[in-house]
Amino acid sequence: MRLTMLLLLSVASTTAATLSGTVRDSEGAVISNAHVIVHWDPSGSNYLKDNLGIKQDIATTTDSSGRFSVELPPGFYDVLVTAMAFTPHCDKVRLKDKEAGSYELRLKISPVTSKELD
């Protein structure tokens, strides 16, 4: 079984972007209460003027429809998604001002839930 997360990137204003997504399992059913943590990666801030970011991590959970949404300044972010019985997964995403994009993520079922350890 795999977990699918579709992230839609859209711009909320000239200085903020919205990171939105829906978390689903391999059958297409939504996953409520999945944890999403967004962490800014400041590397390259001296070279990239649009890597504004925020210093504090943003943590949210998906709603009953499997959706989440957070507003962020443009920049590079690590997005960590965890859900019960699935292996956590992290991707680096870049949110650009005035740009929309999307990607799909599939998480594998956790091996700990599929076998018992002595």
BELFENSUL-V325783 format. One record per pair of residues at least 12 apart in sequence whose ideal C-beta (glycine too) atoms are under 7 Angstrom apart, sorted by the first residue. I is the first residue (numbers start at 1). J is the second residue. Records with the same first field share a line. If there is no record, write none. Layout:
I: J / J
//
This chain:
1: 25 / 26 / 109
2: 26 / 106 / 107 / 108
3: 23 / 25 / 31 / 83 / 86 / 106 / 107
4: 24 / 25 / 26 / 104 / 105 / 106
5: 21 / 22 / 23 / 81 / 105
6: 21 / 22 / 102 / 104
7: 19 / 20 / 21 / 102 / 103
8: 20 / 21 / 102
9: 95 / 99 / 100 / 101 / 102
10: 100
11: 97 / 98 / 99 / 100
12: 71
14: 97
15: 73
16: 71 / 72 / 73
17: 72 / 74 / 95 / 97
18: 69 / 71
19: 38 / 70 / 72 / 95
20: 68 / 69
21: 68
22: 66 / 67
23: 62 / 66 / 81 / 83
24: 66
30: 65 / 66
31: 62 / 66 / 83
32: 62 / 63 / 64 / 66
33: 61 / 62
34: 61 / 62 / 81 / 82 / 83
35: 59 / 61 / 82
36: 60 / 61 / 62 / 68 / 79 / 81
37: 57 / 59 / 80
38: 57 / 58 / 70 / 72 / 77 / 79
39: 57 / 77 / 78
40: 53 / 54 / 55 / 75 / 77
41: 76 / 77 / 78 / 92
50: 74 / 75 / 96 / 97
51: 75 / 76
52: 73 / 74 / 75
53: 73 / 75
54: 72 / 73
58: 70
72: 95
74: 95 / 96 / 97
75: 95
76: 92 / 94
77: 93 / 95
78: 90 / 92
79: 91 / 93
81: 105 / 107
85: 109 / 110 / 113
86: 107 / 109 / 110
87: 107 / 108 / 110
89: 105 / 107
91: 105
//
